[in-house]
Amino acid sequence: MNILAVDDERLALDSILSKLREVDPAFSVRGFLSPNDALEDIYNGFRPDVAFLDIEMYDLNGIEVALELKKVFPRVNIIFVTGFSEYAQDAFALHASGYLTKPVRVERIREELENLRHPLQRVEHHIRVQTFGYFEIFVDDVPVQFQRSRTKELLAYLVDRRGASSSTAELAAVLWEDRKYNRSLQNQLQVHVSDLIRSLKNVKAEEIICKKRNSIAVDVTSFDCDYYRFLNGDTTAINAFTGEYMANYSWAELTTGQLFKAK
């Protein structure tokens, strides 16, 4: 379950994040002191199932944040958290899933998550990444299509990094070896990052991307990959490697050499 928590008071935010992890350590939880930072994370690709929103905040209040969230994800479950009961009517006018008053107790959080307005009904998709030979990514054995070749190369490089984060400057140096890194190139890279997230969303595979403000990585636990299985000693993957690794990309030659040595 992906959970967003927003509260502009540090102690209150830390408290609810701690209690959410107590309910289930497997939750993917992101917390923000700034409502605008939370919305930016949403626009950059994070897809929350549930959002815990403080109502009284500076910049944007919780009601305003909820309205913006519902524009992007109409079925997101909004749970308002506040120290004041007079906001209940406004909250439920937005068809909120729940309403908690501070101090929040673990039992109440658990109750709200067990009785969501929009219960989670995720369809699991099998995502497979092929690196031996030419790079491809498949969802339910159907290859994912990308509008831009560099978008596909961007994903390939992130897979090669095996979950390590890459900065925008690093990615630009890989994708455009002969160009100086400047604002124009930075903007061009952001176009490809947005294209990558959009292409994966179209096939419901966006969970493989971990996007932060100035860096991006893949979640190596969210897909099957011949390269990763090779490194884990899988005999089938080792036998499948015949000398070619992401043959479309010159920067992959270093990894190819390492695979030769390991085989």
C-alpha positions as CSV (number, residue, x, y, z in Angstrom):
1,M,0.0,0.0,0.0
2,N,1.3,3.4,-1.0
3,I,0.7,6.1,1.7
4,L,1.2,9.8,1.6
5,A,1.3,11.8,4.9
6,V,1.4,15.6,5.1
7,D,1.6,17.7,8.2
8,D,3.6,21.0,8.6
9,E,4.5,20.2,12.2
10,R,7.5,18.0,12.5
11,L,6.5,16.2,15.7
12,A,3.0,15.4,14.4
13,L,4.4,14.2,11.0
14,D,7.0,11.9,12.7
15,S,4.3,10.6,15.0
16,I,1.9,9.5,12.2
17,L,4.8,8.1,10.1
18,S,6.0,6.0,13.0
19,K,2.4,4.7,13.7
20,L,1.8,3.9,10.1
21,R,5.0,1.7,10.0
22,E,3.8,0.1,13.2
23,V,0.6,-0.9,11.6
24,D,2.5,-2.5,8.7
25,P,6.2,-2.2,8.1
26,A,5.6,-3.2,4.4
27,F,3.7,0.1,3.7
28,S,5.5,2.4,1.2
29,V,5.1,5.6,3.2
30,R,6.2,9.1,2.2
31,G,5.9,12.1,4.6
32,F,6.1,15.8,3.8
33,L,6.1,19.0,5.9
34,S,5.3,21.1,2.9
35,P,2.0,20.5,1.0
36,N,3.6,21.8,-2.2
37,D,6.5,19.3,-1.9
38,A,3.9,16.5,-1.5
39,L,2.1,17.6,-4.6
40,E,5.3,17.8,-6.6
41,D,6.0,14.2,-5.6
42,I,2.6,13.2,-6.9
43,Y,3.2,15.1,-10.2
44,N,6.6,13.3,-10.5
45,G,5.0,9.9,-10.4
46,F,4.2,8.7,-6.8
47,R,0.8,7.1,-6.8
48,P,-0.8,7.0,-3.3
49,D,-3.6,4.7,-2.3
50,V,-4.2,6.6,0.9
51,A,-3.3,10.2,1.9
52,F,-3.3,11.3,5.6
53,L,-3.6,15.1,5.5
54,D,-3.5,17.6,8.3
55,I,-6.1,20.2,7.7
56,E,-4.6,23.4,9.2
57,M,-1.3,24.1,7.3
58,Y,0.5,27.1,5.9
59,D,0.6,27.6,2.1
60,L,-2.1,25.1,1.3
61,N,-4.5,23.5,3.8
62,G,-5.5,19.9,3.8
63,I,-8.8,20.5,2.0
64,E,-7.0,22.2,-0.9
65,V,-4.4,19.4,-1.1
66,A,-7.2,16.8,-1.2
67,L,-8.8,18.7,-4.1
68,E,-5.6,18.6,-6.0
69,L,-5.0,15.0,-5.3
70,K,-8.4,14.0,-6.5
71,K,-7.8,15.7,-9.8
72,V,-4.9,13.3,-10.4
73,F,-6.2,10.2,-8.6
74,P,-10.0,10.4,-8.2
75,R,-10.1,7.2,-6.2
76,V,-7.4,8.1,-3.7
77,N,-8.6,7.6,-0.1
78,I,-8.3,10.8,1.9
79,I,-8.0,10.6,5.7
80,F,-8.0,14.0,7.4
81,V,-6.0,14.4,10.6
82,T,-6.6,17.4,12.8
83,G,-6.8,18.7,16.3
84,F,-10.1,20.5,15.6
85,S,-13.5,18.8,15.2
86,E,-15.2,21.7,13.4
87,Y,-13.7,20.7,10.1
88,A,-15.6,17.4,9.9
89,Q,-18.4,18.7,7.8
90,D,-16.0,20.2,5.1
91,A,-14.0,16.9,5.1
92,F,-16.9,14.7,4.5
93,A,-18.3,17.0,1.8
94,L,-15.2,15.9,-0.1
95,H,-16.2,12.3,0.3
96,A,-13.2,11.6,2.5
97,S,-12.5,8.1,3.6
98,G,-11.9,9.0,7.2
99,Y,-11.4,11.7,9.8
100,L,-8.9,11.4,12.7
101,T,-8.4,13.8,15.6
102,K,-5.0,14.3,17.3
103,P,-3.4,12.7,19.1
104,V,-3.8,9.8,16.6
105,R,-3.8,6.3,18.0
106,V,-2.5,3.2,16.1
107,E,-5.8,1.4,16.6
108,R,-7.7,4.2,14.9
109,I,-5.3,4.3,11.9
110,R,-5.7,0.5,11.6
111,E,-9.5,0.9,11.7
112,E,-9.5,3.5,8.9
113,L,-7.2,1.5,6.7
114,E,-9.5,-1.6,7.1
115,N,-12.5,0.5,6.1
116,L,-11.4,2.5,3.1
117,R,-14.0,4.3,0.9
118,H,-12.1,2.9,-2.1
119,P,-10.7,-0.5,-1.2
120,L,-7.5,-1.5,-3.0
121,Q,-8.1,-3.7,-6.0
122,R,-4.7,-3.8,-7.6
123,V,-4.2,-6.2,-10.5
124,E,-0.8,-7.7,-10.3
125,H,1.2,-7.6,-13.5
126,H,4.3,-9.6,-14.2
127,I,7.2,-7.3,-15.3
128,R,10.2,-8.8,-16.9
129,V,13.4,-7.1,-18.0
130,Q,15.6,-8.6,-20.6
131,T,19.2,-7.4,-20.7
132,F,21.0,-10.3,-22.4
133,G,21.2,-9.4,-26.1
134,Y,19.1,-6.3,-26.6
135,F,17.4,-4.4,-23.8
136,E,13.6,-4.9,-23.5
137,I,11.0,-4.6,-20.8
138,F,7.8,-6.8,-20.9
139,V,4.6,-6.5,-19.0
140,D,2.6,-9.8,-19.1
141,D,5.0,-10.8,-21.9
142,V,4.1,-7.8,-24.1
143,P,7.0,-5.4,-24.9
144,V,6.6,-1.9,-23.5
145,Q,6.6,0.8,-26.2
146,F,8.4,4.1,-25.8
147,Q,7.9,7.2,-27.9
148,R,11.6,8.2,-27.6
149,S,14.6,5.9,-27.9
150,R,16.5,7.8,-25.2
151,T,13.6,7.2,-22.8
152,K,14.2,3.5,-23.2
153,E,17.9,4.0,-22.8
154,L,17.3,5.9,-19.6
155,L,15.4,2.9,-18.2
156,A,18.1,0.6,-19.4
157,Y,20.8,2.6,-17.5
158,L,18.7,2.6,-14.3
159,V,18.4,-1.2,-14.6
160,D,22.1,-1.5,-15.0
161,R,22.6,0.6,-11.8
162,R,20.7,-2.1,-9.9
163,G,18.7,0.2,-7.6
164,A,21.4,2.8,-7.0
165,S,20.1,6.4,-7.5
166,S,21.4,8.4,-10.4
167,S,21.4,12.2,-10.4
168,T,20.2,14.3,-13.4
169,A,23.8,15.4,-14.1
170,E,25.0,11.7,-14.2
171,L,22.1,10.7,-16.5
172,A,22.7,13.6,-18.9
173,A,26.4,12.6,-19.1
174,V,25.5,9.0,-20.1
175,L,22.7,9.9,-22.5
176,W,24.4,12.8,-24.2
177,E,28.1,12.1,-23.9
178,D,29.2,15.0,-26.2
179,R,27.1,17.8,-24.7
180,K,27.8,20.1,-21.8
181,Y,25.5,19.9,-18.9
182,N,23.4,23.1,-18.6
183,R,19.8,24.2,-17.9
184,S,18.7,23.3,-21.5
185,L,20.1,19.8,-21.2
186,Q,18.6,19.4,-17.7
187,N,15.1,20.3,-19.1
188,Q,15.6,17.9,-21.9
189,L,16.4,15.1,-19.5
190,Q,13.2,15.9,-17.5
191,V,11.2,15.5,-20.6
192,H,12.5,11.9,-20.9
193,V,12.0,11.2,-17.2
194,S,8.4,12.3,-17.5
195,D,8.0,10.3,-20.7
196,L,9.4,7.2,-18.9
197,I,6.9,7.5,-16.0
198,R,4.0,8.1,-18.4
199,S,5.0,5.1,-20.6
200,L,5.2,2.8,-17.5
201,K,1.9,4.2,-16.1
202,N,0.2,3.3,-19.4
203,V,1.0,-0.4,-18.7
204,K,0.5,-0.1,-15.0
205,A,4.2,-0.7,-14.3
206,E,5.1,2.7,-12.7
207,E,6.0,1.0,-9.4
208,I,9.4,0.0,-10.7
209,I,10.5,3.7,-10.6
210,C,11.7,5.4,-7.4
211,K,11.7,9.2,-8.2
212,K,13.1,11.8,-5.8
213,R,13.6,15.5,-6.3
214,N,17.0,15.3,-8.1
215,S,17.5,11.6,-8.6
216,I,15.9,8.5,-9.9
217,A,16.3,4.7,-9.5
218,V,14.5,1.4,-10.1
219,D,13.0,-0.8,-7.4
220,V,14.9,-4.0,-8.1
221,T,12.3,-6.1,-6.1
222,S,9.4,-5.1,-8.4
223,F,10.5,-7.0,-11.6
224,D,12.3,-10.1,-12.9
225,C,15.6,-9.5,-14.6
226,D,18.0,-11.9,-16.2
227,Y,21.0,-9.8,-15.2
228,Y,20.0,-9.8,-11.5
229,R,19.4,-13.5,-11.6
230,F,22.8,-14.1,-13.1
231,L,24.4,-12.2,-10.3
232,N,22.4,-14.3,-7.8
233,G,23.9,-17.5,-9.2
234,D,20.8,-18.6,-11.2
235,T,22.0,-21.4,-13.5
236,T,19.4,-20.7,-16.2
237,A,20.4,-17.0,-16.3
238,I,24.1,-17.8,-16.4
239,N,23.6,-20.2,-19.3
240,A,21.5,-17.6,-21.1
241,F,24.4,-15.1,-21.2
242,T,26.2,-15.7,-24.5
243,G,28.4,-12.6,-24.5
244,E,25.9,-9.8,-25.3
245,Y,24.5,-7.5,-22.7
246,M,22.3,-4.5,-23.6
247,A,24.1,-4.5,-27.0
248,N,22.2,-1.4,-28.1
249,Y,24.3,0.8,-25.7
250,S,28.0,1.5,-25.7
251,W,28.1,2.4,-21.9
252,A,27.0,-1.2,-21.2
253,E,30.4,-2.6,-22.3
254,L,31.8,-2.3,-18.8
255,T,29.1,-4.6,-17.3
256,T,29.5,-7.0,-20.3
257,G,33.2,-7.4,-19.3
258,Q,32.3,-8.0,-15.7
259,L,29.8,-10.7,-16.7
260,F,32.4,-12.4,-18.8
261,K,34.7,-12.6,-15.8
262,A,32.0,-13.8,-13.5
263,K,30.8,-16.6,-15.8
